[in-house]
Amino acid sequence: MARFTRAELEEFRDAEVPDLLGADVRLLFVGINPGLWTAATQTHFAHPVNRFYPALHLAGILERRIDPAAGMTEEDRDHLRARGLGITNLVPRATARADELTAEELAAGGARLRELVARVRPRVVAVLGITAYRSAFGARKAVTGRQLEPLAGAELWVLPNPSGLNAHQTVATLAEAYAAPARAAGVL
């Protein structure tokens, strides 16, 4: 596993991480924004305490374990693409915490996501973070789960964020939550 000092991580503030997209994205996961560790490794959800990949594996969405903390291998990326998975973020710039983002950045991220979904045309979009979703789409009363309105033609789900800072969730509860849109997308 890679190790970074706080000063080294700070050098990645405002850096961007490219979307992970294949030719046939059936399920597009949407993070809030890259963390500094993610930016340092150029790998989505890479922080060692993030539960994203363990939850995907437990749910059966991934057929093998992926440990992204030191950066994802091209083989790992190919495995995600082959499973019909894509990953993007509402806001592209890296911060230490999502609460450093402005309401304007999140709203712009919602518009950018709508354009990406219209272009890539996944069956299902899963936004990981209810508070960020509410800000990005002006849906103050939205609740987690499947949303009534699609997003640019895709079925839309809002699910818990896998960050280690989200203490209300475990790998098991995240796996259960993430399995539902994966079934809807035909990934499971």
Secondary structure by P-SEA (a helix, b strand, c coil): cccccaaaaaaaccccccccccccccbbbbcccccaaaaaacccccccccaaaaaaaaaccccccccccccccaaaaaaaaaabbbbbbcccccccccccccaaaaaaaaaaaaaaaaaacccbbbbccaaaaaaaccccccccccccccccccbbbbbbbcccccccccaaaaaaaaaaaaaaaccc
